[in-house]
């Protein structure tokens, strides 16, 4: 039998979960996925409110525990709405595991994409080698060279009153900027 795999970003992650049975999906890499756009289901997430007026929460609900798609939910734990969506998805799909990739924003692969590591994610998925540990390793390697990561870390450190960490992040960001080829 063919191994069907997919990557879905935000609402694409929702679509992968919603259509998993119809697609015979075995593996899913869901990047900052939505659980729903219905205010009834996700009152904490106003991002899709203007599109949700015609959305039927019952018809659009994810099929709870009905299909054992396996995979990972990548999320920035500092993005509250994304983390809450991820937890709801994991409750409905226990075979999906949450992987926290700090200071990545939405979607949670910005640092990986920015440093050219997106192909590694695709290969891991296609070779059925997805694991939280491997994903964290890819993120750690990417964040060393990611402007996005260091800028978000510096902003978070400033916001939480951690000047040493903020200065370290700003220094690293400056070093990366110096190495930019114009």
C-alpha positions in Angstrom: 0.0 0.0 0.0 1.2 3.5 -0.9 2.3 5.8 1.9 0.4 9.1 1.6 2.0 12.0 3.3 1.2 15.8 3.4 2.4 19.1 4.8 -0.2 21.7 5.8 0.3 25.2 7.0 -2.3 26.9 9.2 -5.6 26.2 7.4 -3.8 23.7 5.3 -3.0 21.8 8.4 -6.7 21.9 9.3 -7.5 20.6 5.7 -5.0 17.8 6.1 -6.7 16.7 9.3 -10.2 17.2 8.0 -9.6 15.2 4.8 -7.2 12.6 6.2 -9.6 9.7 5.8 -10.6 10.7 2.2 -7.0 11.1 1.2 -5.9 7.9 3.0 -3.3 10.1 4.7 -0.8 8.2 6.8 1.6 11.0 7.8 1.0 14.7 8.3 3.3 17.5 9.1 0.9 20.2 10.4 2.6 23.6 10.7 0.8 26.0 13.0 -2.5 24.4 12.1 -6.0 25.6 13.0 -8.4 23.4 14.8 -11.3 25.5 13.5 -12.2 29.0 12.5 -15.5 28.9 14.3 -15.7 31.3 17.3 -17.7 28.6 19.0 -14.7 26.2 18.9 -11.8 28.7 19.1 -13.1 31.8 21.0 -9.4 32.7 21.8 -8.4 33.0 18.1 -9.9 36.0 16.3 -7.7 35.8 13.2 -10.3 34.2 11.0 -13.4 36.0 12.4 -14.4 37.8 9.3 -14.3 34.6 7.2 -16.1 32.5 9.9 -19.5 34.1 9.6 -20.6 31.6 6.9 -18.6 28.7 8.5 -20.8 25.9 9.9 -19.1 24.8 13.1 -20.8 21.3 13.0 -20.0 20.6 9.3 -16.5 22.0 9.6 -15.6 20.2 12.9 -12.6 17.9 12.8 -13.6 14.3 13.0 -12.5 13.5 16.6 -10.4 10.4 17.0 -11.9 8.9 13.9 -8.8 8.5 11.8 -5.3 7.6 13.1 -3.2 9.9 10.9 0.3 10.1 12.5 2.6 13.0 12.5 3.7 16.2 14.1 2.1 19.5 14.9 4.8 22.2 14.8 4.0 25.3 16.8 5.7 28.3 18.4 4.7 28.0 22.1 4.8 31.7 22.5 2.0 32.1 20.0 -0.9 31.5 22.3 -3.6 30.9 19.7 -1.4 28.5 17.8 -0.5 26.5 20.9 -4.2 26.3 22.0 -5.2 25.1 18.5 -2.4 22.5 18.6 -3.5 21.2 22.0 -7.1 20.8 20.7 -5.9 19.0 17.7 -3.8 16.6 19.8 -6.8 15.9 21.9 -8.8 15.0 18.8 -5.9 13.2 17.1 -3.8 11.5 19.8 -1.4 10.1 17.2 -0.3 13.6 16.4 2.6 15.0 18.6 3.1 18.6 19.4 6.7 19.9 18.7 7.4 23.3 20.2 9.7 25.5 18.1 10.4 28.6 20.0 10.5 32.1 18.5 9.4 31.1 15.1 6.0 32.9 14.8 3.3 31.8 12.4 4.0 29.5 10.7 6.4 27.7 13.0 8.9 26.9 10.3 10.0 30.5 9.5 13.5 30.0 10.8 13.9 26.6 9.0 12.6 28.1 5.7 14.7 31.2 6.1 17.9 29.1 6.3 17.1 26.8 3.4 16.2 23.8 5.6 12.7 23.2 4.3 13.8 20.4 1.9 15.0 18.5 5.0 11.5 18.5 6.4 10.1 17.2 3.1 12.6 14.4 3.0 11.9 13.5 6.6 8.2 13.3 5.8 8.7 11.3 2.6 11.1 8.8 4.2 8.8 8.4 7.2 11.4 9.7 9.6 9.4 12.3 11.4 10.1 12.6 15.1 10.0 15.4 17.6 13.7 14.9 18.3 14.6 15.2 14.6 12.4 18.3 14.2 14.0 20.0 17.2 17.4 19.2 15.8 16.5 20.8 12.4 15.1 23.9 14.2 18.2 24.2 16.4 20.5 24.1 13.4 18.4 26.6 11.5 18.0 29.1 14.3 21.8 29.7 14.4 21.5 31.5 11.1 18.0 32.8 11.2 17.5 36.6 11.5 13.9 36.0 12.2 14.7 33.8 15.2 17.1 36.2 16.8 14.9 39.2 16.3 11.9 37.4 17.9 14.1 36.2 20.8 15.4 39.8 21.4 11.9 41.2 21.4 10.7 38.5 23.9 13.7 39.1 26.2 13.0 42.8 26.1 9.3 42.3 26.9 10.1 40.0 29.8 12.9 42.1 31.3 15.9 39.9 30.5 18.5 42.5 29.3 21.4 40.0 29.1 19.5 37.7 26.8 18.2 40.6 24.8 21.7 41.9 24.3 23.0 38.5 23.4 20.2 38.1 20.8 20.8 41.6 19.4 24.5 40.9 19.1 23.9 37.7 17.2 21.4 39.4 15.0 24.0 42.1 14.3 26.6 39.5 13.4 24.2 37.9 11.0 23.4 41.2 9.4 27.1 41.9 8.9 27.4 38.7 7.0 24.6 39.4 4.6 25.7 39.5 1.0 24.3 42.5 -0.8 
